[in-house]
Amino acid sequence: MIWLLELAAKYETELQGKFADAFMDEHNLFYFGGGYMDKYKASDSTWNRHEFVSLNDGKVIGYLSYNINQRTNSAEGMCAINFGGKSPTFSKDFMRFLKDIFEKYHFRKLSFGVYIGNPAERMYDRYINKFGGRIVGIEKKSAMLTDGNFYDHKMYEIFRDDYIRAVKP
């Protein structure tokens, strides 16, 4: 089976409800950070932002996005949220999402970050190692999240050339 991501714009109304519910769930502390969110609005264009959804039986189970820096041909500020807990479908779609950044859209670099303590941090560390990326650095106590604590922010980058070398048979 070929895993295809759908454009999030097709699911804007459903995503508005999913994000509102997710915002109220304490398990999403690391995704929403500072305790605020705007009503979800799909990007008007794919020139500056790519947004996708992960689907299971036609229902949105996850959201994946990144900003595009046209000047540097880079994908930046990756966001990923799984609305339904552990899911093999979302995991496979996340891998497709990473693969597409380099193989379908041919971006030169992916850069993103995670608040240390986020359960996704271990997964990101594994992907960085698997795809030849690196930890760029850690910003100490860079943001206060809704629990009132300050968290360090770990920054990553993967270059296309390193990714291609890592996945070549």
N, C-alpha and C positions, 0 to 999 in steps of 0.2 A: 504494500500500500504506500502511495506517495502522500506525504504529509504536506498539506498546503495551508498556509496562513491566509486569513481573509482580511481585507482592509477594515479597520475599526469603524470608519465612517458609515459603513453599511449597518452597523449595530449601535449607533449613537444613543438611541433611546434606551436600549437594554443596558448599555454601559453606564448611563446616568444612574440607574437604579443600583447596579452592581457596585459602583464607586461609592454611592451614598451609604449602602449597607457596609461596605468594607471600612469606610471611615469610622463607623461606630463600633467596629470590632477591635478590641484591644490587641489582638494578635497582629494587627497591621501597624503597630507602633512605628516600625522602622520605615515603612513605605511612605506614610504621610508626614513623618518628621515633626514639624513644629505645631501640629494641631490645627491645621486649616486646610481647606480645599475649596476650589471653585467648582461649580457645576460642570461636569464633563462636557466638553465641546470638542468634537472631532476637528482636526486641523483642516483648514480650507484648501490645503495644497500639499503635495508630496515633495515640494521643492526644498522645504526647510525641516520637515519632520516626516518620519515613517511611523505609522501606527497600525498594529495588527491585533487580531483576536485569535485565541485558541478556542476551538469549538469541540463539543462532545455531543453527539446526537442533535446538532443544530443549535445548541445552547452555548452561550459564552461562558467559558470556564477560566479564561485568563486574558490578560492584556500585556502587550509587548510594544515598546516604542524606543526611539532614539531621535535626537536632533541631528541635523545634517549641517556640517560646516562645508559649504561649497568651495570656499577659498583653499581649504586644506584637504578636500576630498575625504573627510573623516566623519564617522558616526560617533556622536558624543552623548553622554548623559543617558545611557540606557536605563530604561525602566521596565520592570517585569513584576506582575502581580498575578498570583494564582488565586482565584476567588473561591475555589472549592476544596482546599486542602491538597494532600498528596494525590497526584494524578499521573499515570504513565502517559496519557495523551498530552498533558501540558508539558511534561518533561521532553517528549519527542518534539513537540512544537517549539520549545525553547531551543533545542539543538538545531532545528531547521532554521530558526530565526538567526542564530549565530552564523550558521553556514551561509545563509543568504546574504548577510552583510558583506562577506568577502567574495563569494562565488557567483552570486546573482547580481548584486549591485556594485561589486568591485570597489568598495571603499578601501582606502589605503590604510586606515587605522580605526580601531574602536577604542574609545576611552570611556570609563565609567567608574563609579565608586559605590561603596557600601558603608553603612554605619557598623562599626565593630560591635558584635553581639547579635547582629541580624542572623537568624538561622541560615539564610542564603549565603552567608560569607564563606562557609566551608565549600559549598558547591562552586562559588566563583573562584576560590583558590584552586580547586581541582581543574576547572576549565582553563584557567590561566596557565597552569602547568602543562596541561594536555595540548594546548594550542600555541605554546611558545611565547606567551605573554609575560608580563612582569608586574610586580607591585611597584608603582611609581613612588609612593610615599604615604605617610599617615599624618593627617592634620589632627593634632591633639585637641580634645574637647571642642570640636568645631560647631556643634549644634546641640541645643537643648530640645529634647523630644517631649512628648506630652506627659511622660511620667515625671517630668521635672529634673531629670538627670542629663548631664552633658555627655556626649558620645564622641569618640574618635571617628574620623572618616578615612577609610582606606581607599586609595585611588589605584586603578589598574589601567593597563593599555596592552593591546595586541595589535601588531602590525600584520598586514596582509601577507607579506613575504614570509614571516615567521609562521603564520597560520598554514600557508600552503606547504611549507617544508614539513610541518608537524603532521599534516593529514595525508601527505603523499605516500602511496604504498611502497 
